[in-house]
Amino acid sequence: MLALVKKPRIELSIQGEHVDEFIDWIKKKFEVTILSSKSEDSIPVEETDFWKEMQSNRVGNLLAGARLKADLTQAQLAEKLNVRQNMISDYERGKRRLSPAMAKRMAQILNIKMDRLS
């Protein structure tokens, strides 16, 4: 069973005995929506729109994630690279391709392996 607790937003995948009892217990405290009660309703993550969107801009999404992990804004990263902030935005949105030289510079600043950006 796939359930969604709306506030706070929590997704649960529950299997086994006493699932209905567990859901009833959670419903006492939270608003719950059952997304699916059959395991055959599940699909591989690779077939979801979310996955396809993430893969279509894999490098940009990885770059944005690494930047956030490094606790940098786009402007701060741009300053470290001596480029304009809109270039960082373009890289992250997949509007501009990373050159090998820029990928190397970003990897050094963000402390990630360069091959992650290629």
C-alpha positions in Angstrom: 0.0 0.0 0.0 1.3 3.5 -0.8 0.0 6.2 1.5 0.6 9.9 1.6 0.5 11.9 4.9 -0.2 15.5 3.7 1.0 17.6 6.6 3.8 17.0 7.2 4.4 15.6 3.7 5.4 12.0 4.2 5.1 9.1 1.7 4.9 5.6 3.1 5.1 2.3 1.4 3.6 -0.3 3.7 3.6 -4.0 3.3 2.8 -7.0 5.5 0.3 -7.8 8.2 -1.9 -5.3 9.9 -1.4 -2.5 7.3 -5.0 -1.3 7.7 -4.6 -1.1 11.5 -1.5 1.0 11.0 -3.1 3.3 8.6 -6.1 3.8 11.0 -3.6 4.7 13.7 -1.9 7.3 11.5 -5.2 8.8 10.5 -5.9 9.7 14.1 -3.2 12.3 14.0 -2.7 13.2 10.3 -4.7 13.6 7.1 -3.9 10.5 5.0 -4.5 9.8 1.3 -4.1 6.2 0.0 -2.4 6.4 -3.4 -2.5 2.7 -4.1 -3.6 -0.3 -2.2 -2.4 -2.9 -4.7 1.3 -3.7 -5.3 0.6 -4.3 -9.0 -0.2 -0.5 -9.3 3.4 0.2 -8.7 5.6 1.2 -11.7 9.4 1.4 -12.0 10.7 4.8 -11.1 12.3 5.0 -14.6 8.9 5.1 -16.1 7.7 8.1 -14.1 7.5 11.7 -15.5 9.6 12.8 -12.5 12.5 10.4 -13.5 12.2 11.4 -17.2 12.4 15.1 -16.3 15.3 14.6 -14.0 17.2 12.6 -16.6 16.6 15.1 -19.4 18.7 17.6 -17.4 20.9 15.2 -15.4 24.0 17.4 -15.3 22.1 20.6 -14.5 20.3 18.8 -11.6 23.5 17.3 -10.3 25.2 20.7 -10.5 22.3 22.4 -8.6 22.4 19.7 -6.0 26.1 20.0 -5.5 25.9 23.8 -5.3 23.2 23.6 -2.6 25.2 20.9 -0.7 28.1 23.3 -0.8 25.8 25.9 0.7 26.4 28.3 -2.2 23.9 30.5 -4.0 24.2 30.8 -7.8 25.7 34.3 -7.3 28.3 33.0 -4.9 29.3 30.2 -7.2 29.4 32.6 -10.2 31.7 34.9 -8.2 34.1 32.0 -7.4 34.2 31.1 -11.1 34.4 34.7 -12.2 31.3 34.4 -14.4 27.9 36.0 -14.4 25.1 34.4 -12.2 22.9 33.9 -15.2 25.5 31.5 -16.7 25.1 29.3 -13.5 21.4 29.4 -13.9 21.7 28.4 -17.6 23.9 25.5 -16.7 21.5 24.3 -14.0 18.5 24.6 -16.3 20.2 22.8 -19.2 20.2 25.9 -21.4 24.0 25.9 -21.6 26.4 23.0 -22.0 29.4 22.7 -19.7 32.8 22.8 -21.4 35.3 20.3 -20.0 37.3 23.3 -18.6 34.3 24.7 -16.8 33.3 21.3 -15.5 36.8 20.9 -14.0 36.6 24.3 -12.4 33.1 23.6 -11.0 34.1 20.2 -9.7 37.0 21.7 -7.8 35.0 24.4 -6.2 32.0 22.1 -5.4 34.3 19.3 -4.2 32.8 16.7 -6.6 34.3 14.3 -9.1 34.5 15.9 -12.6 33.1 12.8 -14.3 29.8 13.5 -12.5 29.4 16.6 -14.6 30.0 15.0 -18.0 
